Amino acid sequence: MIRINPPEAARDSVASLVGSIEAQTGAPPKYVVRTAGNEVVAARWRHDASTVNVEDTSIATMVLHLGGSTSVERWKPATRKLDRGSRIDTVTLLNPHESSHWRMLESVDVFHIYMPGSSLALEGGYEDPDISFKDVFSRRDAWLSRFGHLILDYAETQLAPDGVGDSLFLEQLRNSVARYIALHYSLQDATPAQKQMESRVAWLSPSITRKITRWLEEHYAEDIRLKDMAEIACLSDSYFLKAFRDTVGQTPYHYLKTIRLNAARVLLRTSDLPVSKIASSCGYKSGSHFCVEFGRETGMSPSHFRRQSNR
């Protein structure tokens, strides 16, 4: 059995956690999903029979069991609790600041989504950054499974070859997962103020809304982060996401996608640029992601749209 206990400063790093798992299992992840800022959001693993120790870390992890063996054991020393048998298409949550020992008796296929523990607290509106959640092992949760598969599908079919994805798209999905976990699985009871904040509509002022939308129209070709817009509005990431959605009627990424696709339509009609060049000039990290979103919006491929427009 291998045990890796990283230095205190390195424990806050998702990359350190991924490296620890890789060193213990002897195999790298099938792929790692990163933002353009090199922040690791998710990873897909195919574990052969092995034993892994997850040491105290500030990272929370959602594990989606995709396939392979169900012969999985988890031992939690702090509570002296042993869980056996992980069912396919179920979710397991790894608490931040909690050690656990894992034993895979046969090969197992899993997808990890990584969230800093502090982001769970922010998404749930808790003051304590060291939030912990209920013991969840191999639980069927349709909402978490759906969002896990959304990120998985994006990674499998639309991610750039280097594993870099659209920052805003990935951040929105990950923050939605973190928010759901914080609100439904936290061991801390929500205060009346938190419940009120969750139920009430959050508004951006007209001037801030104009400032944000104008900024998106000017910078749509760049890698946009949720943090960039939240800082303009002087709000936290999680509150800004809710306020933008409540005010504009769609998420920031959906609004940005509309701007990008409108710009792509103009280029397809008026230029001879290759589709791959149009995709990158409109802010897409991969041509496949652009083609998927363009097809969903218009019902045709970019090439077909160009031929139709030039008739």
SULSULQUI-V89600 format. One record per pair of residues at least 24 apart in sequence whose C-alpha atoms are under 10 Angstrom apart, sorted by the first residue. I is the first residue (numbers start at 1). GAP is how many residues later the second one is. D is the distance in Angstrom with one decimal. If there is no record, write none. Layout:
BEGIN
i	gap	d
I	GAP	D
I	GAP	D
END
This chain:
BEGIN
i	gap	d
1	24	9.9
1	49	8.6
1	50	6.4
1	51	7.6
1	52	8.5
2	48	9.9
2	49	7.8
2	50	7.2
2	51	7.5
3	48	9.5
3	49	7.6
3	50	6.0
3	51	8.4
3	52	8.3
3	98	9.8
4	48	9.3
4	49	7.5
4	50	8.3
4	51	7.5
5	48	9.1
5	49	8.7
5	50	6.3
5	51	8.3
5	52	9.7
6	49	8.3
6	50	9.3
6	51	9.1
8	48	9.5
8	49	8.7
10	47	8.9
10	48	9.9
11	44	8.7
11	45	7.6
11	46	5.1
11	47	6.5
11	48	8.0
11	86	9.7
12	44	9.7
12	45	6.3
12	46	5.3
12	47	6.5
12	84	9.9
12	104	7.6
12	105	9.1
13	26	9.4
13	27	9.0
13	44	8.4
13	45	8.2
13	46	7.5
13	103	8.6
14	25	8.1
14	26	6.3
14	27	8.1
14	28	9.2
14	43	9.1
14	44	9.0
14	45	6.7
14	46	9.3
14	47	9.6
14	100	6.9
14	101	8.3
14	102	8.1
15	24	8.4
15	25	6.6
15	26	9.6
15	99	9.9
16	41	9.6
17	37	8.0
17	38	8.8
17	40	8.0
17	41	9.9
17	42	8.1
17	97	9.5
18	24	9.5
18	25	8.2
18	27	10.0
18	94	9.7
18	96	9.7
20	32	8.8
20	33	8.7
20	34	8.1
20	35	9.3
21	24	9.6
21	26	9.8
21	30	9.6
21	31	6.7
21	32	8.0
21	33	7.8
22	25	9.5
22	30	9.4
23	29	9.3
24	26	8.0
24	27	7.3
24	28	6.0
24	29	8.0
24	30	9.9
25	24	8.4
25	25	6.0
25	26	7.1
25	27	6.9
26	24	8.9
29	81	9.8
29	82	9.5
30	79	9.8
30	81	9.8
31	80	9.9
31	124	8.6
31	125	9.3
31	130	9.9
31	131	9.3
31	132	7.1
32	79	10.0
32	80	9.5
32	123	8.7
32	130	9.1
32	131	6.1
32	132	8.6
33	79	9.9
33	80	9.3
33	118	9.1
33	119	9.3
33	121	9.6
33	122	6.8
33	123	9.9
33	126	8.0
33	127	9.5
33	129	8.9
33	130	5.2
33	131	6.2
33	132	6.9
33	137	8.9
34	121	9.8
34	125	9.5
34	126	10.0
34	128	8.9
34	129	6.0
34	130	4.8
34	131	6.0
34	132	8.6
34	133	8.0
34	136	8.5
35	128	8.3
35	129	5.4
35	130	5.1
35	131	6.1
35	132	4.7
35	133	8.3
35	134	9.1
35	135	7.1
35	136	8.3
35	188	9.0
35	190	9.2
35	250	9.9
36	127	9.3
36	128	5.7
36	129	6.4
36	130	6.7
36	131	5.9
36	132	9.6
36	187	6.9
36	188	9.2
36	189	9.3
36	249	8.6
37	127	8.7
37	128	9.6
37	129	9.7
37	130	7.5
37	186	8.7
37	188	9.1
38	125	9.5
38	126	7.5
38	127	9.5
38	129	9.3
39	125	9.2
39	128	8.8
39	132	9.9
40	73	9.0
40	74	7.5
40	75	9.3
40	123	9.6
40	124	9.2
41	71	8.4
41	72	6.0
41	73	5.4
41	74	7.4
41	75	9.9
41	110	9.5
41	124	9.6
41	126	9.7
41	129	7.4
41	130	8.2
41	132	9.9
41	133	7.5
42	69	7.3
42	70	5.3
42	71	4.4
42	72	5.7
42	73	9.0
42	106	9.6
42	109	8.2
42	110	8.6
42	113	9.0
42	128	9.4
42	132	9.1
43	67	8.6
43	68	5.9
43	69	5.3
43	70	6.8
43	71	8.4
43	109	8.9
43	112	9.1
43	120	9.9
44	65	7.7
44	66	6.0
44	67	4.4
44	68	6.2
44	69	9.0
44	108	8.3
44	111	9.2
44	112	9.8
45	63	8.1
45	64	5.9
45	65	5.4
45	66	6.2
45	67	7.8
46	61	6.9
46	62	5.8
46	63	4.6
46	64	6.5
46	65	8.9
47	57	7.4
47	58	9.7
47	59	8.0
47	60	5.3
47	61	5.3
47	62	6.4
47	63	8.0
48	56	7.1
48	57	7.9
48	58	5.9
48	59	4.0
48	60	6.5
48	61	8.9
49	54	7.6
49	55	4.9
49	56	4.9
49	57	4.5
49	58	5.5
49	59	8.1
50	52	8.2
50	53	6.0
50	54	5.3
50	55	6.8
50	56	7.9
50	57	8.5
51	50	7.4
51	51	5.5
51	52	4.4
51	53	6.3
51	54	8.5
52	48	8.5
52	49	5.9
52	50	5.0
52	51	6.5
52	52	8.5
53	46	7.4
53	47	6.0
53	48	4.5
53	49	6.2
53	50	8.9
54	40	9.0
54	43	9.9
54	44	8.2
54	45	5.5
54	46	5.3
54	47	6.2
54	48	7.9
55	41	9.5
55	42	8.0
55	43	7.0
55	44	4.6
55	45	6.7
55	46	8.5
56	39	9.1
56	40	7.0
56	41	4.6
56	42	5.1
56	43	5.0
56	44	8.4
57	37	9.9
57	38	8.7
57	39	5.7
57	40	5.0
57	41	7.1
57	42	7.9
57	59	9.3
57	60	8.9
58	37	8.5
58	38	4.8
58	39	5.5
58	40	8.7
58	57	8.9
58	58	6.2
58	59	5.5
58	60	7.9
58	71	9.8
58	72	8.1
58	73	10.0
59	35	8.4
59	36	7.7
59	37	5.1
59	38	7.7
59	39	9.7
59	55	6.7
59	56	5.8
59	57	4.6
59	58	5.3
59	59	8.5
59	60	9.5
59	61	9.8
60	33	7.4
60	34	5.6
60	35	5.3
60	36	4.7
60	37	8.4
60	38	9.4
60	52	10.0
60	53	8.4
60	54	6.0
60	55	5.1
60	56	5.9
60	57	5.5
60	58	9.2
60	59	9.3
60	60	8.3
60	71	9.9
60	72	8.9
60	73	9.6
60	118	9.1
61	31	8.3
61	32	5.9
61	33	5.0
61	34	7.0
61	35	7.9
61	50	9.9
61	51	6.4
61	52	5.7
61	53	4.7
61	54	6.2
61	55	8.6
61	56	9.1
61	117	9.8
62	29	6.8
62	30	6.0
62	31	4.7
62	32	6.4
62	33	9.0
62	48	10.0
62	49	8.1
62	50	5.6
62	51	5.1
62	52	6.6
62	53	8.2
62	74	9.7
62	82	8.8
62	83	9.9
62	86	8.6
62	115	8.8
62	116	9.3
62	119	9.3
63	26	9.8
63	27	8.3
63	28	5.6
63	29	5.1
63	30	6.2
63	31	7.8
63	47	6.5
63	48	5.8
63	49	4.7
63	50	6.7
63	51	9.0
63	74	9.3
63	75	8.9
63	82	9.7
63	85	8.8
64	24	8.2
64	25	6.4
64	26	6.0
64	27	4.9
64	28	6.7
64	29	9.0
64	45	8.8
64	46	5.6
64	47	5.1
64	48	6.4
64	49	8.3
64	74	8.6
64	75	9.8
64	80	8.7
64	81	7.0
64	84	6.9
64	85	8.5
64	88	9.7
65	24	5.1
65	25	5.6
65	26	6.5
65	27	8.1
65	43	7.9
65	44	6.4
65	45	4.7
65	46	6.6
65	47	9.0
65	73	8.0
65	80	9.4
66	24	8.1
66	25	9.6
66	42	8.0
66	43	5.4
66	44	5.2
66	45	6.9
66	83	9.4
67	40	8.9
67	41	6.1
67	42	5.0
67	43	7.0
67	44	9.9
68	38	7.8
68	39	5.8
68	40	4.4
68	41	5.5
68	42	8.7
69	35	8.2
69	36	7.9
69	37	5.7
69	38	5.8
69	39	5.1
69	40	8.0
70	34	8.6
70	35	8.7
70	36	8.2
70	37	8.9
70	38	7.3
70	39	9.8
70	68	9.8
71	32	8.4
71	33	6.3
71	34	5.6
71	35	6.6
71	36	8.7
71	37	8.3
72	30	7.3
72	31	5.9
72	32	4.8
72	33	6.4
72	34	8.1
72	35	9.5
72	36	8.2
72	66	9.8
73	28	8.1
73	29	5.7
73	30	5.1
73	31	6.6
73	32	8.2
73	64	9.9
74	26	6.7
74	27	5.6
74	28	4.7
74	29	6.6
74	30	9.0
74	63	8.6
75	24	8.9
75	25	5.7
75	26	5.0
75	27	6.5
75	28	8.6
76	24	4.7
76	25	6.5
76	26	9.0
77	24	8.0
81	54	9.9
83	54	7.3
83	55	9.1
84	53	9.0
84	54	9.2
85	52	9.1
85	53	7.8
86	51	7.4
86	52	5.1
86	53	8.6
87	50	9.5
87	51	6.0
87	52	8.2
87	53	8.7
88	50	8.2
88	51	9.9
88	52	9.3
89	49	8.4
89	50	8.8
89	51	7.3
89	52	9.0
89	53	9.2
89	56	7.0
89	57	9.8
89	59	9.9
89	60	9.6
90	47	8.3
90	48	5.0
90	49	5.2
90	50	4.8
90	51	6.9
90	52	8.7
90	54	9.0
90	55	7.0
91	45	7.5
91	46	6.7
91	47	5.1
91	48	5.1
91	49	6.3
91	50	6.8
91	51	9.3
91	53	7.4
91	54	6.9
91	57	9.1
92	43	8.6
92	44	5.4
92	45	4.4
92	46	5.1
92	47	6.5
92	48	9.1
92	49	9.8
93	40	8.3
93	41	8.5
93	42	7.4
93	43	5.5
93	44	6.6
93	45	8.6
93	46	9.2
93	88	9.0
93	92	9.6
94	38	9.5
94	39	8.8
94	40	9.7
94	41	8.4
94	42	8.0
94	43	8.8
95	35	10.0
95	36	8.7
95	37	6.0
95	38	6.5
95	39	8.4
95	40	8.2
95	41	9.2
96	24	9.9
96	34	7.7
96	35	7.9
96	36	6.7
96	37	8.8
97	33	7.9
97	34	9.3
97	35	8.2
98	34	9.0
111	37	7.9
111	38	9.0
111	40	9.5
111	41	7.5
112	36	8.5
112	40	9.4
113	35	7.6
113	38	8.7
113	39	9.5
113	61	7.5
113	64	8.8
113	65	9.7
114	60	8.1
114	63	10.0
114	64	9.3
115	59	7.4
115	60	8.3
115	62	8.9
115	63	6.9
116	62	9.1
117	61	9.1
117	65	9.9
119	55	9.8
119	56	7.8
119	59	7.0
119	60	8.5
119	63	9.2
119	118	9.4
119	119	8.8
120	55	8.3
120	57	9.1
120	58	5.3
120	59	6.4
120	60	9.0
120	61	7.4
120	62	5.6
120	63	9.1
120	66	9.1
120	118	10.0
121	57	8.7
121	58	8.5
121	60	9.9
121	61	6.8
121	62	9.6
121	65	9.2
122	53	9.7
122	56	9.1
122	57	8.3
122	60	8.7
122	114	8.1
122	115	8.5
122	116	6.9
122	117	8.9
123	52	7.2
123	53	8.3
123	54	9.4
123	55	6.4
123	56	4.7
123	57	8.3
123	58	9.0
123	59	6.7
123	60	8.2
123	113	9.3
123	114	8.4
123	115	5.5
123	116	8.0
124	54	8.1
124	55	5.7
124	56	8.1
124	57	8.3
124	58	4.9
124	59	5.7
124	60	9.3
124	62	8.5
124	64	10.0
124	66	8.3
124	70	7.8
124	71	9.8
124	74	8.8
124	114	8.7
125	54	9.1
125	57	8.6
125	58	9.0
125	65	8.4
125	66	9.2
125	68	9.2
125	69	6.3
125	70	9.4
125	72	8.7
125	73	9.0
125	113	8.8
125	114	9.1
126	56	8.8
126	57	9.9
126	60	9.8
126	62	8.4
126	63	9.5
126	64	7.9
126	65	8.7
126	68	8.0
128	60	9.6
131	51	8.3
131	55	7.2
131	56	7.8
131	57	7.6
132	49	10.0
132	50	8.6
132	53	8.5
132	54	6.0
132	55	6.1
132	56	7.8
133	48	7.8
133	49	7.3
133	50	9.6
133	51	8.7
133	52	5.1
133	53	4.0
133	54	4.9
133	55	7.8
134	47	9.5
134	48	9.9
134	50	9.0
134	51	5.3
134	52	6.0
134	53	5.7
134	54	9.4
135	50	8.4
135	51	9.6
135	52	9.2
136	49	8.4
143	34	8.8
143	37	8.6
144	32	9.4
144	33	6.7
144	34	9.8
144	36	8.0
144	37	8.4
145	32	9.8
147	26	7.1
147	27	8.5
147	29	8.3
147	30	7.0
148	25	8.8
148	26	9.0
148	29	8.2
154	134	9.9
154	135	7.9
154	138	9.9
155	134	9.8
157	131	7.2
157	132	7.7
157	135	9.0
158	127	8.9
158	128	6.7
158	129	7.8
158	130	5.0
158	131	4.4
158	132	8.1
158	133	8.9
158	134	7.7
158	135	9.7
159	125	10.0
159	126	7.5
159	127	6.3
159	128	9.0
159	129	7.5
159	130	6.8
160	124	9.3
160	125	6.0
160	126	4.8
160	127	8.0
160	128	8.0
160	129	8.3
161	124	9.5
161	125	8.0
162	123	9.8
162	124	9.8
163	122	9.7
163	123	10.0
164	121	7.2
164	122	8.8
165	58	9.5
165	119	8.6
165	120	6.1
165	121	8.0
165	124	9.2
166	56	9.9
166	57	6.9
166	58	7.9
166	59	8.7
166	87	9.7
166	117	8.5
166	118	7.1
166	119	6.3
166	120	8.9
166	123	9.2
167	56	6.5
167	57	6.3
167	58	5.6
167	59	8.0
167	86	9.7
167	118	9.5
168	55	7.7
168	56	5.7
168	57	4.8
168	58	5.7
168	59	9.0
168	60	9.7
168	84	8.1
168	85	6.2
168	86	9.9
168	88	9.2
169	55	9.0
169	56	8.6
169	57	9.0
169	82	9.9
169	83	9.0
169	84	6.0
169	85	8.8
169	87	9.8
169	88	9.6
170	55	9.4
170	56	9.8
170	83	9.6
171	54	7.5
171	55	6.9
171	56	9.4
171	66	9.7
171	82	9.6
172	53	9.3
172	54	7.6
172	65	9.6
172	66	9.2
172	69	8.0
172	79	8.4
172	80	8.5
172	81	7.6
175	51	9.9
175	62	8.8
175	63	7.4
175	66	9.2
176	62	8.9
176	65	9.6
178	60	9.9
179	59	8.3
197	42	9.5
198	41	9.9
198	44	9.2
200	46	9.7
201	41	8.3
201	42	7.5
201	44	9.5
201	45	6.2
201	46	8.5
202	37	7.9
202	38	8.6
202	39	9.5
202	40	6.5
202	41	4.5
202	42	8.0
202	43	8.5
202	44	6.0
202	45	7.3
203	36	9.8
203	37	9.1
203	39	8.5
203	40	5.0
203	41	7.2
203	42	8.8
203	43	6.3
203	44	5.4
203	45	9.0
204	29	8.2
204	36	8.3
204	38	9.7
204	39	5.9
204	40	6.6
204	41	9.5
204	42	8.4
204	43	6.1
204	44	8.8
205	28	9.4
205	38	9.6
205	42	8.6
206	41	9.1
207	26	9.9
208	24	8.0
208	25	6.3
208	26	9.6
208	36	9.9
209	24	8.5
209	34	9.8
209	35	7.8
209	38	8.0
209	39	8.1
212	32	9.3
212	40	9.5
213	35	9.6
213	39	9.1
213	42	8.4
213	43	8.7
213	46	9.8
216	36	9.1
216	39	8.6
216	40	6.6
216	43	8.0
216	44	9.7
217	38	9.8
217	39	7.9
217	42	6.7
217	43	8.7
217	46	9.8
218	41	9.8
219	37	9.6
219	63	9.6
219	64	8.9
220	36	6.6
220	37	8.6
220	38	9.9
220	39	7.1
220	40	6.4
220	43	9.3
220	61	9.2
220	62	6.7
220	63	6.2
220	64	9.5
221	35	9.7
221	38	9.6
221	39	7.4
221	42	9.5
221	58	9.3
221	59	7.6
221	60	5.9
221	61	4.6
221	62	3.9
221	63	7.7
222	58	9.3
222	59	8.6
222	60	8.0
222	61	5.4
222	62	8.7
222	63	9.8
223	60	6.6
223	61	8.4
223	62	8.6
224	28	9.9
224	29	9.0
224	32	8.9
224	59	8.7
225	27	9.8
225	28	9.5
226	26	8.0
226	27	8.9
256	27	9.6
257	25	9.5
257	26	9.3
257	27	9.5
257	33	9.6
257	36	8.2
257	37	9.4
257	40	9.8
258	35	9.8
258	36	9.8
258	39	8.9
260	24	8.4
260	30	9.3
260	34	9.6
261	29	8.4
261	32	8.2
261	33	6.6
261	36	8.3
261	37	9.5
262	32	9.7
264	26	9.3
264	30	8.7
264	38	8.6
265	29	9.1
265	33	9.9
265	37	8.3
265	40	8.2
265	41	8.3
265	44	9.4
266	40	9.8
267	39	9.1
268	34	7.3
268	35	8.1
268	36	9.9
268	37	7.6
268	38	5.4
268	39	9.0
268	41	8.1
268	42	9.3
269	36	8.3
269	37	5.9
269	38	8.7
269	39	9.1
269	40	6.0
269	41	6.9
270	36	9.1
270	39	9.3
270	40	9.0
271	35	9.5
272	34	9.4
274	29	9.3
275	26	10.0
275	27	7.0
275	28	7.3
275	31	9.7
278	24	9.7
END
